[in-house]
Amino acid sequence: MGFTDAIKHNLSNITNFEGRAARPEFWWWILAVWILEVVVGLVLGRGNGFIAFVAYVVYLVLWLATIAVGCRRLHDTGKSGWLQLLALIPCVGVIVLIVFWVQPGTAGDNAYGPPATA
């Protein structure tokens, strides 16, 4: 899955917390979110009123889609999506999540469904 495919797939699955996501799908999405956050921050971040509201809505949509793909990525490794709550632990939680996210997915079917296509 390439950059644009990952963006299209994750935007169409914003509220899908079921199934599995392959590593390329997840990491291309993370790159896209970082780029979009920088662009939105530079273009809309300095505005007041309605422009700031639009920026917050964009951030909310990106955050929801990122939580969903992170959940599916954890499912691909055979772990529960609820482990994303580890991010609430300062410093250590995010490091543990990154370690989980970089692991290869389980081969074949697991409790969360068939393997994700890369």
Secondary structure, DSSP 8 states (H G I E B T S, - for coil): --HHHHHHHHHHTTT--SS---HHHHHHHHHHHHHHHHHHHHHTTT--THHHHHHHHHHHHHHHHHHHHHHHHHHHTT--GGGGGGGGSTTHHHHHHHHHHHS---SS-BTTBS----
